Amino acid sequence: MKKPPVTSINTVAKRLVGRSELVLQRKNIRESLVSVAGLIGRPVRYQGGKEIGRLVDVVVRHGEDSYPPVSGLIVKVGQSKSFIDGARIAKLTQSEIQLSSAKVDLTEFIRREGESLLDADVLDHQIVDVNGLRVVRSSDLYLAPLDREIRVVGVDISFKAFIRRIFPGALGRGPIPEHVIDWANVASLAHGTGVVRSTESRAALGQLRPADLADLIEDLAGRERSALIEMLDPDLAADALEEMEDDELQGLLRGLSAERSAELISRMEPDEGAEVLRDLDDDHRESILLEMDTSVAKQLRKLVEFDETLAGGIMTSHMLITRESDTVASALKLLVENRERDISDGVVVVDSKGKLMDHIQIIELIAAKPNVTLSTLMGPPYPTAVHINTRLDEVIDEFANNRGSSIIVVDEKNKPVGRILADDLVDALASISETSGFAQGSGAL
Amino acid sequence: MATKKVISPKKIRIAALLAVMGPGMIAGLSDDDPAGITTYSVLGADYGYQLLWVLAASTIALIVLHDLGARIGVVTRQGMIGLIRQKYGARAGVLSAGALIIANIGTMTAEFAGIAAAGQLFGLSKFLSVPIAAFAVSFLVLRNSFAKVEKVFFLISAGFVAYVIAGFMAGPDWGAAAKGVLIPTIPFTQEAIFIATATIGTTLAPWGLAFIQSYAVDKRLTKDDLKLLRVDVWTGSLLTGIIGFFVVVTCAATLHKEGIHINDAADAAKALEPLAGTMAKELFAIGLIGAALLAASILPLSTAYSVSDLTGRPSALDDSPKEAPLFYATFGIITGLSALLILLPGAPLITILVVTQVINAVLLLPLLIYMFGISRDKKLMGEFVATRTMKTIYAIIIAVVGVAIACMLWFILIG
């Protein structure tokens, strides 16, 4: 059996996270680790040694800290479960917990915003190893005193730690420090109201390629999956969603709030976003569109209505429109301002009535003098334009005949409404061959 | 100019169904393994049509439990063992997985025994048939993509048609068969109760329950697919019952009529020859090979899913051996070990089979209770949490299975 590549993960982690120090590298922390799995079921005592009850769970609070502090304990007293504030803990060892007073208030546990239970929500649950790029299960969690509080400092995903736990007594409790991964390197996606966040793991997730992130999202279960999406940078999440399979994406959106869905879809390329919305049922689509910026929603609504087998259904509405009286300098400025959307290889030029005149490549703009008007650059070859209701096969023919990387889509009045890039065409063809592939499959079976 | 192919909505629906099909069909049919065929043959040979209702009842239980397993898989995207670890703790997870591994090695040995027996009916030595089968299933799973593996599974399942043909050839008394399905009567003898409980036990296999859940996860089905998946599960489970029905009917119409007692499915094939013509023997043997091959592919796969799931390691047929070493290693070890056990001269086969039966029976009950617990867990199942009606149905089935298991253990260990 291959051992999990824990060492290599840590090495990569150091490189990725680098900036901040990992506390597990401190000797005093490594030597004072307490296993959470081993701690559950151990006695909790008053000052003086009288037993209150047995530990059921450890409550932690997530905030901006990389290492979440223990905010309380859930203790089984007689037949009921009570909550004890974390501030009361005087001494926490592997075999027992001692409180700082001889009497405490036992209250009922009510989960507060940003809290999670280590045993019920995190232990044995799926977590994302952001550096190993995979979903794993946590075998154990480790606590240690740090900055005057007891905090979660590490997680163990090794099989060894997991097997250790099935042994009874002290044998099942001892930490194996060499397998512990620093908490700052994992993204744990706890159930319930508390979502475990750590700034470092967030940063590390940001370095993943959208396609890898999409795989990771597809590997996760419902709530954990939504939690990961919530924790990602919206632009990155939107990129990852574009990479996901259609039906996976549909399932995912059902697990997210309309607000978050709206945020993500409006950050996707308009044609991709429209495609996602088109597949949703009417109520769901409407609830998402209502949460959007009205201008974005209006644009998407228009796109959604187009048939996917027509030019209007596969085009992207994003393009840069300029007047023929504009200067080269202002066109370039527009391109620079929109560089994040990186699909603009030039500007579309219209006349005073908004009718299509030309498409000017970025290279022509750079070569021209900045103060001349765009009309001076206009001339053959003119761009290929198709009507929004042009059928897909005709669009393909146009592409083949003109060998361009994009064509412009216009409405009845010859006003430009969008562009079809070569990759939009590839996407459209891929989704068609997928559908007919199923049909062929049905013949074979 | 190329014209676009028009796909009718009906065609799309069928295509969508076929794309979802798999977990229910494969997990169901693999329960009709050589051990199952043997049980059905004995049931038919010894009691004629009388106990067909037991088969009908187990089919209903199979539908309900596979439906639940598949739904849990799709909703939680986790295998059964992983969920047990998450919800019931490390010890429950390790114990379940451990029992499952041991039982699966035993069951896998039984599948190879079926292949050896069927091979011998065609005059093929077991030293040839078993290694070939072991390599064939390993090659299939190790070297192919999920989609391809699934197609081969469907192809192997076609072998079951042989039983249906044999059933018609035997010329059964359909009226008596219908009566046997609908009217539950049982002679109160130890043998009759044993074969009835064995029928339930062989239909509801722990590895099948673990498999359907993991397989639905691996197939990456989504909540959207649940309706179609239900069609798949019902079809698969019903077919499983129907094939069992034809095996029982064939044996009832021939062996039972003549008062011939048999010990296993290969016995049944041999005994059929003079009664239903030569083809009946060949058909029974072909069916047996298909049944054994399908189960022999599913068992190590089910084990590999469970072990990977327990440890939280990657486990997908589309992963490469390098990406999922534990998954493929488990598959190889289970297959190799079982092949070795069957080929080893002097291996205590009878003991292995009895112990396997006991572990499978003992394991089934806690697994069902865990599944019941998971189905009621709002946190895990969300909107698909079991309704009150479903909970009642699950509870009744678990109670009946519990009684059957207790009877069976009583017979094996004490009776």
Interface residues (C-beta under 8 A of the other chain):
Chain A: M1 K2 P4 A37 D124 H125 Q126 R134 V135 V136 R137 S139 I157 F159 F162 I163 R165 I166 H191 G192 E218 D219 L220 A221 G222 R223 R225 E245 D247 E248 Q250 G251 R254 T309 R391 L392 D393 E394 D397 I432 T435 S436 F438 A439 G441 S442 L445
Chain B: M1 A2 T3 K4 K5 I7 K11 I12 I14 A15 A16 L18 A19 V75 T76 R77 Q78 G82 R85 Q86 G89 A90 R91 G93 V94 F154 R220 T222 K223 D224 D225 T311 G312 R313 P314 P325 L326 A329 K379 G382
